[in-house]
Amino acid sequence: MMELLLDYYSILREKKEEGKKIIAHMAHDNIPEELIDAAGFFPLNMIFAGDDELMNSSHDYLPPSTCSYVQSCIGLFSQKPSNYRFLDLIDYFIVSNHCVSNICASEIITKYFSIPRLDFYVSYTLNQNAVKYYKLELLEFKKKLEKIKNSEIKDEDLLSSVKKYNAFKKNLSKVNAMSIKGKEKLEIMQKAILYGPSFVPELVKFIQKYENQETLPSNNSKDVILTGCSVFFNDYLVDLIEESGGNVIFFDSWIGDAYSSQILSDDVLNSEKNPLDLIVYRFLNNKSGDHSIPNYLENKINKIEKLMVDYKKSKSKNLGVINHIIKFCDHISISSSFLKERLQEKGIQILNLERDYSRSARGPLETRIQAFLEML
């Protein structure tokens, strides 16, 4: 997969030569990528995991008791590893509030590494007032992009981008539901998120290749849903699960259902709505996103329970749940005890797996995963 990063540099450089701006943001399910695309720019998702060196190099800016993913993002800009030289091509960085650590890291990256910032804030609730606020943010963000573009973003261009991203997410959703090995599934989804809608032909080929065949390790594999924090590029967690005899059959995270489930129906797409209102409508119906307070956890529990029932009917097997918690991610960890309690009440076995990216964590993680899978 590291070869992919070298190709990615060449692709981003070509886009820069075409006059496109590269606008980066940290993993976030409510960033309006459609607006960025409609402006003729390219959204770069910071979906890269770290290691000891990247995390440690961030400590000049934030304490070690900060989310390991955030530490890694800062470390990438601080160390500039050779495989990540495409980060030098970034023109703007979005400062947003998916969580407190996200805000802090984005502000540090823009300030100390001299990258112009674009602000985009989202309500932590999901009600009519939040929807009104979200639209105001979209309008302000649109003005900022138009100032950079030095021309108006036309409605027809925005509508085209909305439809393009909608088709993209439909195909990602199909991949996430396929009966294939978790590692293969994750790698194609990560690659797709890096490349965006232009990757749809590759997704279609992938789906056609595997839709009539299963590539699960064996009928004896211990199958799990992976929820909680995303597994980012260059992370070994899914390898560890498979080496322990398990297989991730569904990714219930931002790289997975929280992103790919944000699909608009044809009726909504073909309505006479202003294309900006289509993005607002997507926000309002983002039931899998962890900003949909107060119903986020109930939605997650109901979704997991349905996946369990459907899988048991089709495969005659039980599923387990691994709740992946990146160390010091308050956003996910604060609800982990409640999620575990509620799922166990329903007879669903769950492992709350908190970890960072350090190499020394691999051994203890493997032991915990193996013990959990043996219980299934």
ABEGO torsion letter per residue (X at the ends): XAAAAAAAAAAAAAAAAAGBBBBBBBBBAABBAAAAAAAGBBBBBBABBBBAAAAAAAAAABBAABBAAAAAAAAAAAAGBAAAAAAAABABBBBBAABAAAAAAAAAAAAAAGBBBBBBBBBABBBAAAAAAAAAAAAAAAAAAAAAAGBBBBAAAAAAAAAAAAAAAAAAAAAAABBBBAAAAAAAAAAAAAAEAAAAAAAAAAAAAAAABBABABAABBBBBBBEBBBBBGBAAAAAAAAAGBBBABBBBABEAAAAABBBBAAAAABABBAAAAAAAAAAABAABAABOAAAAAAAAAAAAAAAAAAAAAAGBBBBBBBBBBBGBAAAAAAAAAAAAAAAAAGBBBBBBBBBABAAAAAAAAAAAAAAAAAX
